[in-house]
Amino acid sequence: MSSVVPSLSEISVDIQDDIAIVRLMRGKKRNALSDGLMAALEHAFENLPSSVKAAVIDGEGDHFCAGLDLSEIKERDAVQGVHHSRSWHRILTNIEFGRIPVIAALHGAVVGGGLELATSCHIRVMDETTFYALPEGSRGIFVGGGGSVRVPKLIGAHRMMDMMLTGRVYKGAECAQLGFAQYFESAGADKKGALNKAIELAKRIAQNEPMTNYALMHGLPRIAEQPADHGFFTEALLASVAQSAPEAKARIKAFLEHGKDKVKA
Ligand code: 1HE
């Protein structure tokens, strides 16, 4: 994929102080992920300024993302298919294990590769228009963007199996309970409910100590896959690195002396 020319006009990056809003701008094609759009996505995340502490990703138009651009699949042989899938793994893993937390603002279709993109993000916000599907099963193909690894971690392999075998579509508030998203918002008249909530969360996250955010993004998923004994040790290392930052000491002092950032129920 490195030889692919990024379609830079199909991604917009809006920097608002310490957050970035990265938008898929291919609404006419329901933000279907062509090679050029994937390369542009990679380029956008690689080039976020260091002042950005959290990012939101959303899609132009009525749908977040219709998945892989199916018009490109017909030209590939098996070897090219492997490299193509591996390029998605690289791009989405660089989002999941990048420098900053990423919040997906989901509306309309979140299908196929769109769901794979959403599951590489750290937080997902959906609204009542959002629906999830994995049409690969009925198209005679398979997930290739990391879906078989990431989706079962959220909703279980049994639900993913059902979605792929039967074409089942999930929508509505139950999706948040099932694990597709952490937040369910009303779309509102301007249809920006999920986006507005995602921006609010990004601004909140950007206030955290960057090392704590980084430790959470990189530590929690890895500790979850370690034997408990290894996990405890990894946790101890991360805890000691995070607490040694001068900013952490200042934050704790501010609570002890002034009650700053008291937990509110
Ligand atoms: C596309 C794509 C696409 C739309 N690739 N062109 N993903 C899918 O199987 C989902 C296919 N898409 C849909 O089911 C529907 O388009 C939607 C439910 C998302 C939206 O429906 P709707 O009625 O709003 O839009 P539409 O009329 O179907 O599509 C508008 C245009 O976008 C149309 O092109 P046009 O030139 O006729 O205007 C569609 O052809 C085009 N379009 N989706 C290419 N996906 C790493 S492996 C990942 C594997 C997968 O992701 S497989 C799942 C692929």
Boltz pocket constraint, residues with backbone or C-beta under 6 A from the ligand:
constraints:
  - pocket:
      binder: B
      contacts: [[A, 27], [A, 28], [A, 29], [A, 30], [A, 32], [A, 33], [A, 63], [A, 65], [A, 66], [A, 67], [A, 68], [A, 69], [A, 70], [A, 71], [A, 85], [A, 88], [A, 109], [A, 111], [A, 112], [A, 113], [A, 114], [A, 134], [A, 135], [A, 136], [A, 139], [A, 141], [A, 142], [A, 143], [A, 144], [A, 145]]
      max_distance: 6.0
